[in-house]
Amino acid sequence: MFLTFWSCLGRFRRLLYLSLGMSSSLVAQNDVRRDAVVEAVEKVVPTVVNIETDTIVKYRDPWESVFREFWEDYHRQQNQFSLGSGVVIDEAGYILTNEHVVRRADRIRVKFASNTNLVYEAKLVAFHGNSDLALIKIIARPGEKFRAVKFAPDDDLLLGETVLALGNPFGLGGSVSRGILSSKTRRAPKENDPLDIVNLLQTDASINPGNSGGPLVNLRGELIGINVAILKEAQGIGFAIPIRQVSDALSEIFTPEALKSLWFGARVQNGPRGSFIITSVQSGGPAERGGLKTGDLVNAVNGRTPRSVIEFNDLLIQNRDDVRLDILRQNERKTASVRLTPEVDFFNNSLIQQRTGLTLQEISAELAEQLRLLTSEGLIISSVEKNSPAAEVKLQRGMLVTAIDGKTPASLVEAAKIFHSRKKGQRVILDLIVQRRLGNFIQNSETRVPVTIR
């Protein structure tokens, strides 16, 4: 009887503890404070960072020439500091922020909202000036991974839906403000035009200056925009770069062409259900030759499923000589095989001469000094083919091409890309500087000439 009593008591205790445990779990699940906002914040805060930059500003002073006589390396400088926010978009430590947060920074430091004691150095990867976006990367320890935010689909925006603006403005921990989506992006920006207010998402969630570059998310904790500005003239009006523009910028930043000067010839963005959509295919490029078409959904690269556009392009580069893409086209599964080639093998003077009759030369510092040029930007015409479109409009050796259709070519490759993108019979506009010698002086005059593509 004694053993039976204690045995029953033990069973009662176990049932009591189990009941209390279930009750605690049930209370946590039914906590009225744990709503969709709290759950979304918990998902996103570990991806939010504070960004601190140092910029060394050198400036002249009236005594500089005097002091230089005594100290050869004399100069005066001052440090400028900037604070902003950012959001991790890839586990390798890539962070999106505003271009104006890291512009001209000599040093970038990153601190996570969820761990304010740990500070990382970071490096600038790329700017996308037209959209005020920049990409930086944490200098991490080998094998170190970071939690990344999830992207919302490009057009999954509901007017009036609850949105959250997050940031880490002073490195003291994450800050959150809540509002609604007051206005969706009104129109896409024109090519080469910077973003304007009419291109941005509008919200009444407070966006403080230090929150610039931080994420704007929906109640699923998905990134729908990058906080960019407030309207000082109004109360409670903030703006964010919409996710569609973010995706467009990343598709330009993360390409084999931009990363390794390898020609792939297609643009890729995040697609539905973990796939990647081919948004454009360049005529005559490796992607087109390999069988890719605009609208194809890529599910795997050489048998691996990429987690992001960043990893997608890494896989392309790693397998550059033999890339196998598993695609879905109009509900039919297909395979495309692509071989990446160095850009310079195709985009070169041979292509430019074929399309226009021009041969161009990049301007070195020595050449700029020899020709007494005030700038090293642009390209010099080194020869003109007889009876070519270039000869017909009187282009001559020695003229400086400063822009092609409004774009200043950074290299022969960039110039050749512009000429290649135009169809036969179309015209390109060349901005030129023409030099004329007047005795010991050189006179520079500017002109603009249309050249027909052949």
Secondary structure, 3 states (H helix, E strand, C coil): CHHHHHHHHHHHHHHHHHHHHHHHHHHHHCCCCCCHHHHHHHHHHHHEEEEEEEEEEEECCCCHHHHHCCCCCCCEEEEEEEEEEEEECCCCCEEEEEHHHHCCCCEEEEEECCEEEEEEEEEEEEEEHHHCEEEEEECCCCCCCCCCCEECCCCCCCCCCEEEEEECCCCCCCEEEEEEEEECCCCCCCCCCCCCHHHCEEECCCCCHHHCCCEEECCCCEEEEEEEEECCCCCCCEEEEEHHHHHHHHHHHCCHHHHHCEECCEEEEECHHHCEEEEEECCCCHHHHCCCCCCCEEEEECCECCCCHHHHHHHHHHCCCCEEEEEEECCEEEEEEECCEEHHHCCCHHHHHHHHCEEEEECCHHHHHHCCCCCCCCEEEEEECCCCHHHHCCCCCCCEEEEECCECCCCHHHHHHHHHHCCCCCEEEEEEEEEEEECCEEEEEEEEEEEECC
